[in-house]
Amino acid sequence: MKIGLYLVSLHDRSLSSALDQMVAWGIRDAEVASGGFVPTPHCPSRELVANSDSRRAWLEEFTSRGVRITALNCNGNPLHPDPRVGPVHQDDILESIRLAALIGVDRVVVMPGGAGSGPEATRPTWSVAPWETGLLDVRDYQWSVAVPYWTQTARFAAQHGVRLCLEMHPHTVVYNTATLVRLIERTGADNLGANLDPSHLFWQGIDPIVAVGELSGRIWQAAAKDTILDAASIARHGVLDDRFTRVPDAEHPYPLGEGYSMTQPPKDAPWRFASAGRGHDSVWWSGFIAALQSAGYDDSISIEHEDWDLPPADGIPYAAATLTAAIAGTAVA
C-alpha cells in the first residue's frame, strides 16, 4: 500500500508549490480535484481536455517530480434539483472522465448525489429513516432519478476506460454498503465501485473494516480521513446533530465552489473529522489496510485533510506518519 494525498488540501498553493510540498513530505501519489463542489486550481479540466499543449505541460509538473496521479476527484452533486447546480456538476463529471482517459488515469472519484423530494423540489433532501410512507415516496423518487443518471454516466465512463469510485456519504442516495450495492445492482454497471472513506462510516456506527469485507472486489480507491467520536456528546445529542453554523470560506480547510459555504460543527460536536491517527490509532489503520488488501485493493490510500483543529501543514504529516506506521505494522507513540 502506498500513501497518497488528495491535493485539494493544498488548494491555496500553486500546483508547483503543492507538488513540491508533497514530495518534501515523502508523498508521491496524488488524487487531484477536477470539478464539483471544491475549487480546482490544480486541474483546469476543460482547458486540459481542449488543449494538448496545456495538458502536456500540466502532466510534466507531475512526472518531473516523480508524482503519480492515482485518480481524479469530481465530488459534487449531479442529482441536485437546482438547474444551476446539478447540470454543472454533471458536466464536470463528464469532463473529468474525458480528461482521465486522455492522461491514462482509469479512476474518477465521485459523490453519488442527492436529489430533491420530488419533481418540483429546488433543494436536495435526505430521509434519515423513512418511517412513514411519504418518506418512502421520497426515497423511491430519488432512486428513480439516481439509477438512470448513473446508468448513463457509467456507460459513458466505460466507453472511456474509466471506473467510477463512489464515496458512501450521508446526505446522498448512497451512504452505506447496502445502498452502494443497490446502485451497482440496479445500474448493472461493472465499472461502478467504491472510494472507501472510513470517516463517514465511523459516525454512522458502521465498522469500516466490515464494510471493506462486504465490498470485496469493488474497492478501487481509498481515503485516509479519521473521525473523533465524543462519547459524552453522543450520549446527550446522538450522532444526528444540527447545531452547525456558517463560516467564511477563508476559514475552512478548503472552500466550496461559488454559491456554497461550508458550515462548522459546535465545539462539543458528537463527532469531528480529523487527521488519520487522531480518532483511531495506527494499529486500527493497520487493520484497515490489511482488510483492503484482503479485499483486493493494494494501491494507494489518499490522505484527505478536513481536520478543523490542525492546519494542513501539521495534519497531513501527522496522517502520513500514522499511515507509515500502519503499513509497517507498528504504532505511533
C-alpha positions as CSV (number, residue, x, y, z in Angstrom):
1,M,0.0,0.0,0.0
2,K,1.2,3.5,-0.9
3,I,0.5,6.8,0.8
4,G,-1.2,9.4,-1.3
5,L,-2.7,12.9,-0.9
6,Y,-5.9,14.4,-2.0
7,L,-4.3,17.5,-3.4
8,V,-7.2,19.8,-2.7
9,S,-5.9,20.0,0.8
10,L,-3.3,22.4,-0.6
11,H,-5.7,24.4,-2.8
12,D,-4.2,27.7,-1.6
13,R,-0.8,26.9,-3.3
14,S,0.1,26.8,-6.9
15,L,0.3,23.3,-8.5
16,S,4.1,23.5,-8.5
17,S,4.3,24.6,-4.8
18,A,1.7,21.9,-3.8
19,L,3.6,19.1,-5.6
20,D,6.9,20.3,-4.1
21,Q,5.4,20.2,-0.6
22,M,4.0,16.7,-1.3
23,V,7.4,15.4,-2.3
24,A,9.0,17.1,0.8
25,W,6.6,15.1,2.9
26,G,7.6,11.9,1.1
27,I,4.3,11.5,-0.7
28,R,4.3,10.7,-4.4
29,D,0.7,9.7,-5.2
30,A,-1.8,12.4,-5.9
31,E,-5.5,12.4,-6.1
32,V,-6.4,15.6,-8.0
33,A,-9.7,17.6,-7.7
34,S,-11.2,18.1,-11.1
35,G,-14.6,19.7,-10.5
36,G,-17.8,19.6,-8.5
37,F,-18.0,21.4,-5.1
38,V,-14.4,22.1,-4.4
39,P,-12.0,24.6,-6.1
40,T,-9.8,23.1,-8.8
41,P,-6.8,25.4,-9.2
42,H,-4.6,22.4,-9.8
43,C,-6.7,20.9,-12.6
44,P,-8.5,23.2,-15.1
45,S,-10.2,20.2,-16.7
46,R,-11.9,21.9,-19.6
47,E,-8.7,23.6,-20.7
48,L,-6.7,20.4,-20.3
49,V,-9.2,18.4,-22.4
50,A,-9.3,21.0,-25.1
51,N,-5.6,21.8,-25.4
52,S,-3.0,19.1,-25.8
53,D,-0.1,21.5,-25.2
54,S,-1.6,22.6,-21.9
55,R,-2.2,19.0,-21.0
56,R,1.4,18.1,-21.8
57,A,2.8,20.9,-19.7
58,W,0.5,20.1,-16.8
59,L,1.5,16.4,-16.8
60,E,5.1,17.4,-16.8
61,E,4.6,19.1,-13.4
62,F,3.8,15.7,-12.0
63,T,6.2,13.5,-13.9
64,S,9.2,15.8,-13.4
65,R,8.8,15.2,-9.7
66,G,8.1,11.5,-9.8
67,V,4.5,12.1,-8.7
68,R,1.8,9.7,-10.0
69,I,-1.8,10.8,-10.5
70,T,-3.9,7.9,-9.0
71,A,-7.3,9.4,-9.6
72,L,-9.3,12.5,-10.5
73,N,-11.8,13.6,-7.9
74,C,-15.0,15.3,-9.0
75,N,-17.1,15.4,-5.8
76,G,-20.3,17.3,-6.4
77,N,-24.0,16.7,-6.6
78,P,-25.0,15.7,-10.1
79,L,-28.5,14.9,-8.8
80,H,-29.1,18.4,-7.4
81,P,-32.5,19.7,-8.5
82,D,-31.4,23.3,-9.0
83,P,-30.7,23.7,-12.7
84,R,-27.8,26.0,-11.8
85,V,-26.1,23.2,-9.9
86,G,-26.9,19.7,-11.0
87,P,-26.2,20.1,-14.7
88,V,-22.9,21.9,-14.0
89,H,-21.7,19.1,-11.8
90,Q,-22.9,16.5,-14.4
91,D,-20.8,18.3,-17.0
92,D,-17.8,18.4,-14.6
93,I,-18.0,14.6,-14.2
94,L,-18.1,14.1,-17.9
95,E,-15.2,16.4,-18.4
96,S,-13.2,14.6,-15.7
97,I,-13.9,11.3,-17.4
98,R,-12.6,12.7,-20.7
99,L,-9.5,14.1,-19.0
100,A,-8.8,10.8,-17.2
101,A,-8.9,8.9,-20.4
102,L,-6.6,11.4,-22.1
103,I,-3.9,11.2,-19.3
104,G,-4.1,7.5,-18.8
105,V,-5.9,7.5,-15.4
106,D,-8.6,4.9,-15.1
107,R,-10.4,6.2,-11.9
108,V,-12.6,9.1,-11.2
109,V,-13.9,9.6,-7.6
110,V,-17.4,10.9,-7.4
111,M,-20.2,11.5,-4.9
112,P,-23.5,9.6,-5.6
113,G,-25.5,12.8,-5.3
114,G,-28.8,13.7,-3.6
115,A,-32.0,14.6,-5.4
116,G,-34.9,16.6,-4.2
117,S,-38.0,15.2,-2.5
118,G,-40.0,15.3,-5.8
119,P,-40.1,16.8,-9.3
120,E,-40.8,20.3,-8.0
121,A,-38.1,20.5,-5.4
122,T,-35.3,23.0,-5.7
123,R,-33.0,21.7,-2.9
124,P,-31.8,18.2,-2.2
125,T,-33.1,16.3,0.8
126,W,-32.1,13.2,2.7
127,S,-34.5,10.9,4.6
128,V,-32.6,9.5,7.5
129,A,-35.2,6.9,8.3
130,P,-38.3,6.6,6.1
131,W,-40.6,5.6,8.9
132,E,-43.8,6.7,7.1
133,T,-45.0,6.2,3.6
134,G,-44.4,9.8,2.5
135,L,-40.7,9.4,3.2
136,L,-40.7,6.1,1.3
137,D,-42.1,8.0,-1.6
138,V,-39.2,10.5,-1.3
139,R,-36.7,7.6,-1.3
140,D,-38.3,5.9,-4.3
141,Y,-38.4,9.2,-6.3
142,Q,-34.7,9.9,-5.5
143,W,-33.7,6.4,-6.7
144,S,-35.8,6.9,-9.9
145,V,-33.5,9.9,-10.5
146,A,-30.2,8.3,-9.4
147,V,-30.4,5.0,-11.3
148,P,-30.9,6.4,-14.8
149,Y,-28.3,9.0,-14.3
150,W,-25.6,6.6,-13.0
151,T,-26.5,4.0,-15.6
152,Q,-25.9,6.5,-18.4
153,T,-22.8,8.0,-16.8
154,A,-21.2,4.7,-16.0
155,R,-21.8,3.7,-19.7
156,F,-20.0,6.9,-20.8
157,A,-17.1,6.2,-18.4
158,A,-16.9,2.6,-19.6
159,Q,-16.5,3.9,-23.2
160,H,-13.5,5.9,-22.0
161,G,-12.0,3.0,-20.0
162,V,-12.7,4.7,-16.7
163,R,-14.0,3.3,-13.4
164,L,-16.2,5.4,-11.1
165,C,-15.4,5.3,-7.4
166,L,-18.4,6.4,-5.4
167,E,-17.9,7.8,-1.9
168,M,-20.5,6.5,0.5
169,H,-21.6,9.8,2.0
170,P,-24.5,10.8,4.2
171,H,-27.0,13.2,2.5
172,T,-26.6,11.3,-0.7
173,V,-28.5,8.3,-2.0
174,V,-25.5,6.1,-1.3
175,Y,-24.3,6.3,2.3
176,N,-23.6,2.7,3.4
177,T,-22.7,-0.6,1.8
178,A,-26.3,-1.7,1.2
179,T,-27.1,1.5,-0.8
180,L,-23.9,1.2,-2.8
181,V,-24.6,-2.4,-3.6
182,R,-28.2,-1.4,-4.5
183,L,-26.9,1.2,-7.0
184,I,-24.5,-1.3,-8.6
185,E,-27.2,-3.9,-8.9
186,R,-29.8,-1.5,-10.3
187,T,-27.5,0.0,-12.9
188,G,-25.8,-3.3,-13.8
189,A,-22.6,-1.3,-14.2
190,D,-19.4,-3.2,-13.9
191,N,-17.4,0.0,-13.6
192,L,-19.1,1.3,-10.5
193,G,-17.3,0.7,-7.3
194,A,-16.2,2.4,-4.0
195,N,-13.9,5.1,-2.8
196,L,-13.7,3.7,0.7
197,D,-13.5,6.7,3.1
198,P,-13.9,5.4,6.7
199,S,-14.6,8.8,8.2
200,H,-18.3,8.9,7.1
201,L,-18.8,5.4,8.2
202,F,-17.5,5.9,11.8
203,W,-20.1,8.4,12.9
204,Q,-22.9,6.3,11.5
205,G,-21.9,3.4,13.7
206,I,-20.6,1.4,10.7
207,D,-17.4,-0.6,11.1
208,P,-15.3,0.4,8.1
209,I,-13.5,-2.9,8.2
210,V,-16.8,-4.8,7.9
211,A,-17.7,-2.5,5.0
212,V,-14.5,-3.4,3.3
213,G,-15.3,-7.1,3.5
214,E,-18.8,-6.6,2.1
215,L,-17.4,-4.6,-0.9
216,S,-14.6,-7.0,-1.7
217,G,-13.5,-6.7,-5.3
218,R,-15.4,-3.3,-5.7
219,I,-13.0,-1.0,-3.8
220,W,-10.9,0.9,-6.3
221,Q,-9.8,3.9,-4.2
222,A,-9.4,4.6,-0.5
223,A,-9.1,7.6,1.7
224,A,-7.3,8.3,4.9
225,K,-9.6,10.6,6.9
226,D,-10.4,9.9,10.6
227,T,-13.3,10.8,12.9
228,I,-13.1,11.7,16.5
229,L,-16.2,10.4,18.4
230,D,-17.2,12.2,21.6
231,A,-18.9,9.6,23.8
232,A,-20.3,12.2,26.2
233,S,-21.7,14.4,23.5
234,I,-23.2,11.4,21.7
235,A,-24.9,10.4,25.0
236,R,-26.5,13.9,25.0
237,H,-27.2,14.6,21.3
238,G,-26.8,11.3,19.4
239,V,-24.9,11.4,16.2
240,L,-27.5,13.5,14.3
241,D,-26.8,17.0,15.5
242,D,-28.0,20.1,13.6
243,R,-26.1,22.7,15.7
244,F,-23.9,23.8,12.8
245,T,-23.1,27.4,11.9
246,R,-22.0,29.2,8.8
247,V,-18.3,30.1,8.4
248,P,-16.5,32.2,5.9
249,D,-14.8,30.2,3.2
250,A,-11.4,31.6,4.1
251,E,-11.6,29.9,7.5
252,H,-12.3,26.4,6.1
253,P,-9.6,23.9,5.2
254,Y,-10.8,24.3,1.7
255,P,-13.8,26.3,0.5
256,L,-16.6,25.0,-1.7
257,G,-17.4,26.4,-5.1
258,E,-19.3,29.5,-6.0
259,G,-22.7,29.7,-4.2
260,Y,-21.7,27.3,-1.4
261,S,-20.4,27.9,2.0
262,M,-19.1,25.3,4.5
263,T,-20.6,25.0,7.9
264,Q,-18.8,24.4,11.2
265,P,-19.8,21.9,13.9
266,P,-20.2,23.1,17.6
267,K,-17.2,22.7,20.0
268,D,-19.0,19.8,21.7
269,A,-20.0,18.1,18.5
270,P,-20.7,14.3,18.8
271,W,-18.1,13.7,16.0
272,R,-15.5,15.6,14.2
273,F,-13.4,14.8,11.1
274,A,-9.7,14.5,12.0
275,S,-6.3,13.6,10.6
276,A,-5.7,9.9,10.4
277,G,-4.5,8.8,13.9
278,R,-6.3,11.3,15.9
279,G,-9.5,9.3,16.1
280,H,-8.1,5.8,15.6
281,D,-4.5,4.9,16.2
282,S,-2.1,3.3,13.7
283,V,-3.0,-0.2,15.0
284,W,-6.6,0.4,13.7
285,W,-5.3,1.8,10.5
286,S,-3.0,-1.2,10.1
287,G,-6.1,-3.5,10.4
288,F,-8.0,-1.3,7.9
289,I,-5.1,-1.5,5.3
290,A,-4.9,-5.3,5.8
291,A,-8.6,-5.6,5.2
292,L,-8.3,-3.5,2.0
293,Q,-5.5,-5.8,0.8
294,S,-7.6,-8.9,1.6
295,A,-10.5,-7.3,-0.4
296,G,-8.2,-7.0,-3.4
297,Y,-7.2,-3.3,-3.1
298,D,-3.5,-2.6,-2.6
299,D,-2.8,0.6,-4.5
300,S,-2.9,4.0,-2.7
301,I,-4.6,5.4,0.3
302,S,-5.1,9.2,-0.1
303,I,-4.8,11.5,2.9
304,E,-7.8,13.8,2.9
305,H,-7.3,16.7,5.3
306,E,-10.5,18.0,6.8
307,D,-9.3,18.5,10.4
308,W,-10.7,21.6,11.9
309,D,-8.1,21.6,14.7
310,L,-4.9,21.2,12.7
311,P,-3.7,23.2,9.7
312,P,-2.7,21.1,6.7
313,A,1.0,21.8,7.4
314,D,0.5,19.8,10.7
315,G,-2.3,17.5,9.9
316,I,-1.0,16.0,6.7
317,P,2.4,15.0,8.1
318,Y,0.6,13.6,11.2
319,A,-1.6,11.4,9.0
320,A,1.4,10.4,6.9
321,A,3.3,9.3,10.0
322,T,0.2,7.3,11.1
323,L,-0.1,5.5,7.8
324,T,3.6,4.8,7.6
325,A,3.5,3.1,10.9
326,A,0.3,1.3,10.0
327,I,1.8,0.0,6.8
328,A,4.8,-1.1,8.8
329,G,2.5,-2.8,11.3
330,T,3.8,-0.6,14.2
331,A,2.1,2.0,16.3
332,V,2.9,5.7,16.6
333,A,3.7,6.5,20.2
